[in-house]
């Protein structure tokens, strides 16, 4: 029977990275060690646990069932150790020059960030923001604390993340004031119009949209599909301001109301509720357990939450 005094705790770090990367070379690169050193670590883990840990398949290296069963508990142990050894630092907002890194979808960046900057200017004038897009980072970057917050609409999240709902939103249509649709605003005429699709969620680099793959088109098209309808999408974009500009050119933009309201004073655009039901969306912020007790991070989360609540 193995006891804690018999175990090199570095092996737990090796195991964690190996299970995430499923590749010895990439795992070694993550830890800045040589590939032979990582291979030796895997050999020691196999001897320690009496289990292959990773096995070669037609899909590459895959974890064994025992390794998968250990993964969540392993992350919990490593998080606890990393939190324990973090130095305790006070945070003074008025004098801090800390840079907070945020992954924000274009929707969140357009609607929340301007209000957040106003609040930061008042409370912490020397604090800076580094705003990244979902394609810039991965879940692992958030999990490892390399990013302070990720703010987006998430369908599924790893259980290890802390999270807080910032707000819920409905959908609205932005339509040019001279558009034929406004003469008879019905679902049939909505479907006859040309549309701009806009959405960005999750993490990682996208590979383009397939207009025939309704399941990947998001909330608006999923709602239409449920009633047996489909709209004509002329342009796909991940940028809300591009979508709103194209609405001024004659395309119909159906997008979250908080984003649409950015153009409520545009005399070329009319904002209307969609002529069919679309479920609301939830904007959520998530962060790593490693940052949960950081004084500056606690302050920043509070500021973000207060800004969202006032929106």
C-alpha positions, 0 to 999 in steps of 0.5 A, a space after each residue: 500500500 502506498 502512503 504519502 511519504 512514499 510518493 514524489 508529489 511532482 508525479 501528481 503534477 505530471 499526471 495532471 498534465 498528461 491527462 489533459 494533454 494525452 501526449 507525452 511530448 506536449 505534456 513535457 513542453 507544458 512543464 518545460 521539461 525534456 520528453 525523456 524526463 516526462 516519459 520517465 515520469 509516466 513510467 514511475 506513475 505506472 509503477 506507482 499506480 499499477 495502471 498503464 495511465 495512458 494507452 495507445 489507440 487509433 485516436 492517439 493516447 487515451 486515459 485508462 478508466 482508473 486515470 479518468 476516475 482520478 482526474 477530478 480528485 487530482 485537480 482538487 488536490 493540486 488546487 488546494 496545494 497551490 492556493 495554500 502556498 500563494 503569498 497573502 497580499 493586500 489589495 489597495 484599489 486606488 494605488 494598484 497598477 494591476 492588469 486584469 486579463 479578461 476573455 470577453 465575447 464581442 457581446 460582453 465587450 460591447 455592452 459591459 466593458 464601457 460601463 466597467 471602465 467608467 467604474 474603474 476610472 473612479 475607483 482604481 484609475 491605474 488599473 488596466 484591462 487586457 481584453 481577449 477574444 474567445 479564440 485567444 484562449 482555452 479553458 485550460 488558460 482560465 483553469 490555470 489562472 492565466 486569465 482572471 475572468 472569462 465572460 460569455 454565454 456558456 453552454 457547458 462548463 467544467 465543474 472546477 470553475 467558479 461562476 456567477 451570472 451577470 445578467 439575462 437578456 432577451 433578443 431584439 431585431 434591428 431593421 433599417 427604417 425603410 425596410 419592406 419588413 416594417 410595412 407588414 411585420 410578420 414572421 413570413 416577411 421576416 423569413 423573406 428578408 436577408 439576415 446577418 448572423 452574429 454570435 460568438 461563444 465558447 473557446 478556441 479558434 472557429 472554422 467557419 459556419 455551415 448555414 445548413 447546420 442549424 444546431 451550430 447556428 445558435 439561439 435564433 435559428 434553433 428557435 426557428 427550427 423548432 417551429 419548422 422555419 429557416 431564415 436566409 442568412 446573407 452574412 456571418 460575423 462574430 462582431 456585433 458592431 459589424 452586424 449593426 452596421 449591416 443592419 443600416 445597409 438593409 440586412 435584418 440583425 436579430 441580436 441580444 437586446 443589450 447590444 441592440 440598445 447601443 444603436 437605439 438612438 440611430 435614426 436609420 434603425 428601428 428596434 423591434 421584438 422578434 416576430 417569434 419566441 426566442 429563449 433568453 440568454 445568460 451572460 456568465 463570468 467564470 474564474 479559476 479556483 486558484 484566484 478565488 481567495 486573491 484579494 485583488 481578484 475578489 475586489 475586481 469580481 465585485 466591481 464587475 458584478 456591481 457594474 452588471 447589476 446596474 446595467 
